[in-house]
């Protein structure tokens, strides 16, 4: 078994670099729709690595800069996965990663087909976007990165976060500051031990990664216990016999602790849910809390209204979006006891969407600070 390996997947080639850096960069041609030959070529070149970290190139990624509520990054990922067709040009389930500023996504089925093939060859430790690998590697500034044939990807990184990512088609001179797998590998290995919400995963993949981390934790405990006992009993032949017995016990420890690990995972999930429910209850007690304002807007606005943005400036709230009849929304909100000083912040624009007339709205209002009486049937 060889050492760990880092892979960079681009549109027409896969680049491989051993973690120790020995042997340089290896390039393997591939077709994304048929990953099996690529895995066989890598097996012939490297044997069986101890682990893989996979970097997904910009050619496969949809890019968005979503305006999301001020919640944890893990919650942002779940929101982006749930409404992926709203934020990305995708009509199928998506694997999503975000660092809070820029979000990346790709079809979950396509990514899973690659990871499944690679996992048959070697354990996949992490799947990260090219942007996350660059940010974790400390590459602040503007960089050119590989993208589609005939296109150049550009990243702007500051303070360990991707601030801007885009693809441009240009026949001009290439940018000299180009990131390759050599510059990206170190950041990818760091990302492999970081938060799972910054890896490019869908929900089943994220659950499997969490289980793998828990399993490795228990294995580390078992091996540490075996090592300590080895030191304690290495004085004579009787201690050697005890050592052999302990090594056999350590080999079977993971299987025997499966029930305990499952119980621990259930306990952690229950504690997380309890904490989230308590936090939501505390926030919902205030009528001017973001959750309460969102809930009241959802109750008052008509079903055809689509709210794209909710902003709070310290004294006033502002919502932007579209509806079948945007002009009716200001009187509708003004009539509700939860809102005061309701007014239009910008002129409404009418347009056609799928043959239907819609109009944009931008409305500013304040909250009264007292929970309104809910309206039946709305």
N, C-alpha and C positions, 0 to 999 in steps of 0.2 A: 504494500500500500504506500503510495506517494503522499507528499504533503498536501496542504489545502491549495485550492485553485480558484482564481477569480476569472469570471467570464463577462465579456462585454458583447451584447447582442445588438448588431446593427442590421440594416435592411438586407444586405447581401453577404455578410460575413460575420463570423464570431471570432473575437480575439480572446486568447487565453494567456494568463500570466500566473506563474506559481507564486505563492505568498512569499517564499524566500527570495524570489526574483531570479533564481538560477535558470539559465536557458533562454532568457529573453521572452519576447512576445511571439506567440504562435497564431497564425491566421488560418481559419478554416472556412471555406465557402459553404453556404447553406441556403435552403429555401425555407422561409418561415412556416409555410403550410405543410412541410414534410421535415420535421426536426430529427427523425431517427437516424438518417445517415450522418448528420453532424455529430450526434452523440457517439456513434461508432468510431468516427474519425478521431474524436478526442480520446476515446478509450485506447485506441491504438497508439496514440502519441504519448499519453500520460499514465496509462495503466488505470488504477483505481485511486483517486485522491481521497484523503480523509474527510474532506468537506468541500462544498461549493458555495461561493457567493456570486449571485447573478446580477449584473447591471443591465437594465433595459434602456436601450438607446432612444433618442428623441424621435426617431423615425416611426416608432410604434405608439407614441404617446399623444393623447389629446390634452390640451393645456387650457386652464381656466384660472381666472382670478376672482373667485366668488366672494361676494359680500355676505358674510355669515355672522350670526350673533356672537357675542363675546363668551363663548363656551370653550371647554377643553378641546384639545386637538383630536382626541379619540371620538368625541361627540361630533365634531366637524366631519370626520371621515364617515361616520354612520349616516349623517345627513346627505353627504355627497353620493354615497352608495345608494341610498334610498331614492333620491331624485337625480340619478346620474344623467338621464335624458334631458333634464333642465339645464345642466351646467356644461355638458359635453355633447359632442356630435355623435352620440352613441344611441342605438335602439335596443341594446341588449345589456344583460347584467355586466357590471364593470368592476375591475380591481382598481382601487383608488388609494392614492397617497398624497398627503399634504403636510407642509410644515407651518401652516397657518397663513401664509401669504399667497403662494401659488399652488394650485392643485394639478395633479397628473392622473390620467386614467387610461385604461385600455380594455378591450373586451376580455372578460374573465375567462371565457372558454378557450380563447387563443393562448392566453398566458398559461392556463392550466395544462394545455397540451404540451407546451415546452417543458414545464416544470416536472410533469409526470414522466416524460422521457428521460430527463436528466436525473431524476430521483432513482430511477432503475439502475443508474450507473454509480451515483455517489450521493450521500445526503446533502440536500440543499439547505444551507444554513440561513440564507436570507435572500430576498429579492428586492432590490432597490432601484429607484430611478437614477438616471445619469445625473440629474440635478441634485439629488440627495447625496450621491457619492462625491460630487464636486464640493458641495457645501460642507460636508463632514470632513473633507480633506483640507479645509481652510483656504480654498482658492477664492479669495475675495477679489472682486473686480468684474470686468466684462470679458467673456470668453466665447470662442467659437467651439462648437461641438459637432460631431457627425449627425447628419439627419438623412432625409430622403435623397436619392440620387438627383443631382441638380439643385439641391437646396442646402442651406447652411443654417444650423441651429445656433442661437445666441442665448447665453445665460448671463444674468447680472446677479452677483452674489454679494451679500453684505451681512456682516455679523452672524455668519453661520446659517443664513436663510437665503433661499432663492427668491429674489425680489422681482425678477422678470424672466420669462422664458418665451421664446418665439422661434418660428422657422421663417426664413426669407429665401426667395429665389433670386439669385443675383449672379451675373456673369463677371462681376468685378474681381479685383485681386483678393485672394483669401486673407483672412485676419491671421496675423502671426501668432497670437495668443490662443493656441488650440489645445484642448484637453484630449489626451489619449488615455488608454487603459493604464499606462504607467503612472499618470498623475491621479487617476481615479481609484486605483486599487486600494490605497491606504484608507481613503474615506469610506469605501464600500465595506471594508472589514470593521471599521468603527461603527458603521450603521448596523452591522449584523448583530451587535450587542445592545443597540439602542431601542427606543420605543417602537412597538410593532405598528403604531398608527402612522409612522413615517416610512414604512416599507410598502411596496406596491403589492397589495394582497386583497383578495375578496374575503367575505366573511368565513367560509369554510377553511381557506388557507390560513387566516389569522388564528382560528381556533386550533388548527394543527400545529402551528408554530408555538403557540402558548403551551400546548401539551409537550412538545419536544423540549422546550426550555425547562419545564417542571421535571421532566424525566432526567435531563442532564444534571439538574440540581440534586436530585436524589442519588444519581450515580456518583456525583462528586462526594456526597456525604459517605456513601458506601466505601469508595476508594480511600477517602481520608481515614475512615475508621479502620480499614484494613491496614493502612500504612502505620498508624499509631500502634496497633496491636503487633505488627511486624517488629517494630522497634522494641516493644516491651518483652517479646518472647523469642528474641533471636539469640539468646545466650548459649543454648545447648541443643542437643538433638531432640529432647522432649519438646522444647519450644518450637523447633522446626516442624515437628508433627502438628503442633497446635496451629502454626502458621498455614500449613496446607489446608487444615480444616477451615480456617477463617477465609482463605481465598475461595474455597468452594462455596462458603456461605455468602460471600460478597457477590459471587457470580449469579446466585439465585435470589439476591435481595430485591432486585427490581420487580421480579415476578411476585414475590411474597408481599411486597408493599403496595401492590396495585390498588387494593381496597382502601388503604389509608390515604394514598395520593388522591383517589377519586373523592373521598370524603373531604379532604382539605380543599380541593378545587370547588366543591359545592359550597363549603363554608365561605370561601373567599368571594364567590359570586353572590351569595346571600348577603354578606356584609356590604358589598359594593352597591347592591340594589337598595339595601336599607339606608345607606348614606345618601344615595341619589334621591330617594323618596323624601327623606328628611329635609334635604336642601330644597327640593321643589316645594314642599309644604311651607318652609320659611319664606321662600320668594313669593309664593302665591298669596301670602297673607297681606302683602302690600298691593294696593290697587294700581300703583304707578310702577310696579316692577315690570321688566321686559316681558316676562311670561304672562302676567296678568293683562298687559296692554295687547299683546298678540292674541290672547284668548278673546278679549273683548272685541277687537277688530274682526276676528274670525266670526264672531256672533253677529256683528252689525252689518258688515259688508255683504253684498249679494253674492251668490254662488259664482256668478260669471266674472267677478273681480279677481285679478291676479296681481298680488303684491310682490314686486321685485326687490324692494328695499325698505328697510325700517331703520331710521336714524334718530338718535337722541342727542341733542345739543346741550343738555344740562337743564334747560328750562322748557324746551319745546321738543315735540316729536315731529318727524316728517316721514311720510310714506310716499313711495313712487310705484307706479304700476299701470295697468290698463284694465278697462272694463267695457261692457257693451254701451253703457251710458255713464261716462265719467262725470258729466255735469250734475248728476243726481247724487253723487256721493257726499259733497260738502253739506247739503241740507240734511242728508241722512245721518251723518256723524254729528252734526250740530244739534240734532234733536235728541241725541243720546245723553243721558245724565253723566256718563263717564268722561265726556270730552267738552272742552270749552275753547273759545277763541279759534274756532275752526275756519280756515280760509285756504284758498288755492294759492300755491307757491309759484306756479308757472302755468302758462296757457296750455290748454288741452289740444292734442293733435289727433286727428281722425285718420284712420288707415283701414285697409282691408286685410283680413286674415282668414284664409281658407274660404273666401267668398263672403265673409261676414264683416260688417262695419264695427270697428272697435275704436276706442279713443283712450289716449294716455291721461294719467292724472298725477299731480304732485300736490299733496295736501299737507299743511302744517296745522298742528293743534297742540293743546295742553290737556293734561288730565286733571280731574278734580281731586284725586287722592282718596275718594270714597268708592267702595265697590257698588256698581249699579245693580238694580234689580234685574234679574235675567228675564228675557222676553220669551214667552212660550211660543213654540212653533217656529222659531227662527233658526 
